[in-house]
Amino acid sequence: QVQLVESGGGFVQPGGSLRLSCVASGFDFTTYTMSWFHQAPGKGRELVAGISEAINHIQYGRSVEGRFTISRDTNKNPLHLQMNNLKPEDTAVYYCFAYGHWGQGTQVTVSS
């Protein structure tokens, strides 16, 4: 059974940082691109960042480039998303995506 389990969300003030993690199981995650998406209230899911299995291709959404960093180890869990200089507009549910599957999501709220 494929599972993606996110953790690390929470409440933070503007300018703060959070680190999200995604633990994958049930498939060979070392051979798949893994990605983070977010979904704000009333909006669709948007790509935040993606990283290829060989870590030779990384892509960021325009709104987070320069502030967020996606990382993974080729042979180990988990997938990480380091989020710095958070803004209120980053408030959303953050989802891990890989192998055609979604995690359950973790809430990130940025507010003063």
N, C-alpha and C positions, 0 to 999 in steps of 0.2 A: 504494500500500500504506500503510495507516494504521499509524503507529508512535508510541508514547509511550515516551520514554526518561527514566527517573529517575536522579538522581545526588545525592550529598551526604550519604548515610547514613554511619554510622560508630559508633565507641564513644565515649561521653562519660560523665563522672561526674554524679551527681545535682546539679541546679542549673545545669548547663551548657546550652549552646545548639548547635543545628545549623540549617543552612539547606538545605532540599531544593529541587531544581529538576526540572522536567519539560519536555522539549522535544517538541513535537508536530509531526507531518508527515503528509502524505497526505490531509488534509482541511482545510477552512476552519475552523481552530480559533477564529477570531475570532467565529464565529457560534454557538458552543456553550458551555454551562456546563461548567466543568472542576472536578474534585474530587480530593481526597486521601482515601484510605481507609487503614486499617491493620488488620493481622491478627496477633494475638499467638498464640503456640504453643497449639494446642488450642482456639482460638476462631474464630468467623467474622469476616468482614471487617466493619468498622464505619466509618461516615463520620467523618472527622476535620474536614474543612472543604470547602465548595463555594463557587464564585464564578460569578456569571452572566456572560454574554458582554458585557453593557453595564456590568458592575461596579456594578450598582445593587442587587444582592441578594447577601449573603454569609451563610453559615450555618456554625456551628461545632458540633462534638460537645460535649456537656456537660462531658466530662472535660478538654477542652483550652481551653475558652473562657477568655480572659484571659491565656493563656500562648502560644498559637500565633496566627500571622497569615498568612492566605493573600493572595496578591497576583498580579496579572497586568497586562500592558499590553494594551490593546484591539487593538493592531496587531502586537504582537511576541511572540515566544517569549522566555523560557520562563515557565511557571507556577512560582511559588515558594511555599514553606511555611517561614516563620521559626518555629522552635521554641525557646522560652526556658523557663528554669526546669524543665528536663526531670526527670522522675521515673522510677524503675525500672519503674513500670507503663506507661510509654510505650514500653517495649521491644516491638518488632514489626517486621514487614516493612511498609513504606509503599508504597502503589500510587497511581499517577496514573490517573484514569478520565475519559474523554470520548468522545463519539460512539459509545458502546456498546463501547468498547475499553479494555483494561487494559494498563498497562505491565508490565514484568517485575518491578518492585519493587526497593526498596533497604532494606537492613537497618539498623535503628537499635537500638543496645543501650545502655541506661543502667544503669550499675552502678558501685559503689565498689570 
